[in-house]
């Protein structure tokens, strides 16, 4: 019964945008109905997911599709990934009521809501699927709906460009995943996820793993497969960015985790590959983020970084399973999966805050902003919470999951077989943390602190309740997990039981491996100490005069906003450190001659992989394939003939 | 139970009262080597009392972040001090993985200090903030690499054990590795506390500085709190170095604590000597020194894991 409920929930989410199509271009009824249906479906789905953590629910019906079976199974792992979906998707739709109202977006509002619901439902379907064909149906629904969400403002050239890059990337990813399932089916003889794939030959298993890492890695945004991610996240409406960054890219992680769980004894090399991919993604992701001056692109690169941290945790768990170390599996998986939740919460919070800045000022350029903390104090506080959380700083939630990953890496370092990975992984994670701190100090400082750098800031103000409410809820969730991490340990234990049943029996409660209760104590102690210090300052300030003055600029009497340190200057030294990877574009117009013209300086960090590798290669490929252009003539009925011919050939070949 | 309470009281008392003395002693050492009399060793205490009574000036550009930063700085440093076993005995708070909390608490303080600097809208303070954030990207891995060696040799994941009873045995089993770790952690200590050769706490030429330039706009009690927080940070990071360098564990709490205090005083003198015989590095050379610290620790890891 509960398995049917989750399908009902997903159905409600999927059709949430449909009623809006029946209403007029400027009618507000459709958007309210959509938000209502999404919330209803999400609450229902959330209930099933929370229940499934205690006891998995499943359902199997015949389905007349070759290889298909309507097999649904919500175990601890799937339930864990469903929760952020059913939290972020409805909050995003509430946010959208004010951020993308139908009356201001008569052209594209209905389209956006239709595909927003479909995208969320697709994600849900692939998470609950226990059959490869059903999984792919969900996967494609999600992937294609996301394309239409990204290209909501398709009049804009930049938006179309990012949409095309995303579309190509997601097609390649899907192709690889098809190939992976085909290899898996050829080796195990089943499309079902239920049977463990123990009898698979090592060569086929390796092929499955490599295809999964590449195919799912494209969706997750692992460096250097992340090429679609920055543009897509930056150009989509902010609540769509929140859903994509918070939930959609995690389906890639889910795919890798699910496929790895099929194998009881994975080779150590898989874990090492995941660790290396995660560390590269983490360090380079945050390095690219440091170089950005577009607020949403910066956040997008942080998704690459956080996916890296999650993948490192997953790598620790796979190594643990390979060498038979239960604590490694428990700690690595707990770190990875809790970071899936945490990243969904704080990244959604950050994208929604960035959205309200964009809404209020009309720009994402950090060097045009500044001083917004005075104009939009609530948004500024929300962004600050998200920034502290994403840097992994105590006492918020990011710290808890990074602590798990650290503990896993320390355990690796303690063992003679795996110490090298620990010795490289732990400092890499420390480097990622310090770089993220630099990046968010820069982003928060440039946007919210100091003085406004342009006239756009002057009229900005906090948004209304529909936008602030979801942000407040996400911020509270970040604080809750940070201060009471012990609450989530049953969730992580049930996911571990689903991923590696033999480990869960050995390892016992998570509390024995990691000090969750003490983190509540230290969190409260930190607040109490800060309270005492604040009280001391207030008391001693009461006796003495307090004056206001201009900022001290070494005697210069008229400091102007243009004299502030910009986001680009803040990042400059770090960008130079990483210039071997970032390859920043620098254009200098130095003054010269007897009557020097005004000096100019312009710097920009492009996406090295996309702009210097993928696009040039694609252009070369397009030239080479120009010989076949006669096939493309625009006659649709002839295209259908091609398809028919292709299917006939395939049927003949597969005989 | 009573004994534990007494130990806790002793640790709190030392942590609260002792740190400014370290700063005073460093200044005195530098003065003596330069042939001056210098301010009294207790001068930092007088300064704190004076600042606590002063009025404050706040820039009109600033927000609550600017006022919160000294508070966060002092709260995080104090909480971090509770994770350290003074004299190698038990720490007030100790758990598996507390070394991560230790490092990340300083991260939280750094986030707020840098944000407060950007909050003033001053180019100087922004520059200081950028440098602080940049150099810590190299200091942080060095700190973790150093701590990893202790993790390896002691087999424990809490500072109380790593710096406690396990230290004498570690010196016997892999002394060479520990020498490298101490060197690396000493460099991190100098960098994190903005001492020469990374930064000069005495100059007031803003362009040459990191930490001092970030707090240019603070005044009155808040500035006092920043000074005290800086001294506390020096004390806490110094306590880690001294925890390794003074491996004598007599078993008597009072004696061990006395040794620890003597070690900390010696550390201040050493820092004073370093500051007297070295000049500040050029800014471009700072990363090389920090990378050097990382490499020292990496060698130590190789030595310890062989």
Contacts between the chains, C-beta under 8 A, distances in Angstrom:
chain1	res1	chain2	res2	distance
A	370	B	121	7.6
A	371	B	61	7.4
A	371	B	121	7.5
A	373	B	63	4.6
A	373	B	65	7.1
A	373	B	119	7.9
A	374	B	63	6.3
A	377	B	63	7.9
A	380	B	63	7.8
A	384	B	65	7.7
A	387	B	111	7.7
A	388	B	108	7.1
A	388	B	111	6.5
A	391	B	107	6.8
A	391	B	111	6.5
A	392	B	104	6.6
A	392	B	107	7.9
A	393	B	104	5.7
A	393	B	107	5.3
A	393	B	108	4.4
A	393	B	111	6.3
A	394	B	101	6.0
A	394	B	104	5.6
A	394	B	105	6.3
A	394	B	108	6.3
A	399	B	101	7.7
A	399	B	104	6.0
A	402	B	100	7.5
A	402	B	104	8.0
A	403	B	97	5.6
A	403	B	100	5.3
A	403	B	101	7.5
A	406	B	97	6.4
A	406	B	100	4.8
A	407	B	96	6.8
A	407	B	97	5.0
A	407	B	100	7.8
A	407	B	157	6.8
A	410	B	97	7.3
A	410	B	148	7.6
A	410	B	151	5.7
A	410	B	157	5.6
A	413	B	148	5.9
A	413	B	151	6.5
A	413	B	152	6.5
A	414	B	151	6.9
A	414	B	152	6.9
A	414	B	155	6.6
A	419	B	152	7.5
A	419	B	305	5.3
A	422	B	148	7.6
A	423	B	145	7.8
A	423	B	148	6.3
A	423	B	298	7.9
A	423	B	301	5.3
A	423	B	305	7.3
A	426	B	144	5.4
A	426	B	145	8.0
A	426	B	148	6.1
A	427	B	141	4.0
A	427	B	144	5.0
A	427	B	145	5.2
A	427	B	148	7.7
A	427	B	294	7.4
A	428	B	141	7.7
A	429	B	144	8.0
A	430	B	103	7.0
A	430	B	140	4.5
A	430	B	141	4.8
A	430	B	143	7.3
A	430	B	144	4.2
A	431	B	137	6.4
A	431	B	140	6.7
A	431	B	141	4.9
A	433	B	104	7.1
A	433	B	107	6.6
A	433	B	140	6.6
A	434	B	107	7.2
A	434	B	133	7.9
A	434	B	136	5.3
A	434	B	137	4.2
A	434	B	138	8.0
A	434	B	139	7.8
A	434	B	140	4.0
A	434	B	141	7.6
A	435	B	137	5.4
A	437	B	107	5.6
A	437	B	110	6.5
A	437	B	111	5.7
A	437	B	133	6.5
A	437	B	136	7.4
A	438	B	133	3.7
A	438	B	134	6.3
A	438	B	136	7.6
A	438	B	137	6.1
A	440	B	111	7.4
A	441	B	110	7.9
A	441	B	111	5.7
A	441	B	114	4.3
A	441	B	115	5.9
A	441	B	118	7.2
A	441	B	129	6.8
A	441	B	133	5.4
A	442	B	130	7.8
A	442	B	133	7.4
A	444	B	115	6.3
A	444	B	118	8.0
A	445	B	114	7.1
A	445	B	115	5.7
A	445	B	118	3.1
A	445	B	119	7.4
A	445	B	126	7.6
A	445	B	129	7.2
A	446	B	118	7.4
A	449	B	63	6.9
A	449	B	65	6.5
A	449	B	115	6.4
A	449	B	118	4.6
A	449	B	119	4.3
A	449	B	121	7.4
A	450	B	61	6.4
A	450	B	118	5.8
A	450	B	119	6.6
A	450	B	120	7.2
A	450	B	121	3.5
A	450	B	126	7.8
A	451	B	61	5.7
A	451	B	121	4.6
A	513	B	96	7.4
A	514	B	96	6.6
A	514	B	97	6.7
A	515	B	95	3.7
A	515	B	96	5.4
A	515	B	97	6.6
A	515	B	98	7.8
A	518	B	93	7.1
A	518	B	95	4.4
A	519	B	101	7.9
A	521	B	93	7.3
A	522	B	79	6.5
A	522	B	93	6.6
A	522	B	101	6.3
A	525	B	79	5.9
A	525	B	82	7.7
A	525	B	93	7.7
A	526	B	75	5.8
A	526	B	76	6.9
A	526	B	79	5.4
A	526	B	105	7.8
A	529	B	74	7.6
A	529	B	75	3.8
A	529	B	78	5.5
A	529	B	79	5.9
A	530	B	71	5.2
A	530	B	72	6.2
A	530	B	75	4.0
A	532	B	75	7.8
A	533	B	70	7.5
A	533	B	71	4.4
A	533	B	74	4.8
A	533	B	75	5.4
A	533	B	225	6.7
A	534	B	68	7.8
A	534	B	71	4.9
A	536	B	221	7.5
A	536	B	225	7.6
A	537	B	67	7.7
A	537	B	70	7.1
A	537	B	71	6.6
A	537	B	221	5.1
A	537	B	222	6.1
A	537	B	225	6.4
A	540	B	52	4.9
A	540	B	53	7.3
A	540	B	220	7.8
A	540	B	221	4.2
A	541	B	56	6.0
A	541	B	220	6.9
A	541	B	221	5.7
A	543	B	53	7.2
A	544	B	53	6.4
A	544	B	54	5.9
A	544	B	55	3.9
A	544	B	56	7.0
A	544	B	220	6.4
A	544	B	221	7.7
A	545	B	55	4.0
A	545	B	56	7.9
A	546	B	55	6.3
A	546	B	56	5.0
A	546	B	57	7.7
A	546	B	58	6.8
A	547	B	55	6.7
A	547	B	56	7.3
A	547	B	57	4.7
A	547	B	58	7.5
A	548	B	57	7.3
A	548	B	58	5.7
A	548	B	59	7.5
A	548	B	60	5.2
A	549	B	57	5.2
A	549	B	58	7.6
A	549	B	59	6.4
A	549	B	60	7.0
A	550	B	59	6.4
A	550	B	60	6.5
A	550	B	61	7.8
A	551	B	59	4.2
A	551	B	60	7.9
A	551	B	61	5.3
A	551	B	62	7.8
A	551	B	120	4.6
A	551	B	121	5.6
A	551	B	122	4.8
A	551	B	217	6.0
A	552	B	59	7.4
A	552	B	120	8.0
A	552	B	122	7.0
A	552	B	216	5.7
A	552	B	217	5.5
A	553	B	122	5.6
A	553	B	123	7.5
A	553	B	124	7.3
A	554	B	124	6.8
A	554	B	206	6.4
A	559	B	121	7.1
A	559	B	122	6.8
A	561	B	121	7.0
A	563	B	122	8.0
A	563	B	123	5.2
A	564	B	121	5.0
A	564	B	122	7.4
A	564	B	123	6.1
A	564	B	126	6.2
A	565	B	118	7.1
A	565	B	123	5.3
A	565	B	125	7.8
A	565	B	126	2.4
A	565	B	127	5.9
A	565	B	129	7.5
A	565	B	130	6.6
A	569	B	126	7.2
A	569	B	127	7.7
A	569	B	130	6.9
A	570	B	118	7.9
A	570	B	126	6.5
A	570	B	129	7.1
A	570	B	130	4.4
A	570	B	133	7.6
A	571	B	130	7.6
A	572	B	130	7.5
A	573	B	130	6.6
A	573	B	131	7.3
A	573	B	134	4.6
A	574	B	133	8.0
A	574	B	134	5.4
A	574	B	137	6.8
A	577	B	134	7.8
A	577	B	137	7.9
A	577	B	287	7.1
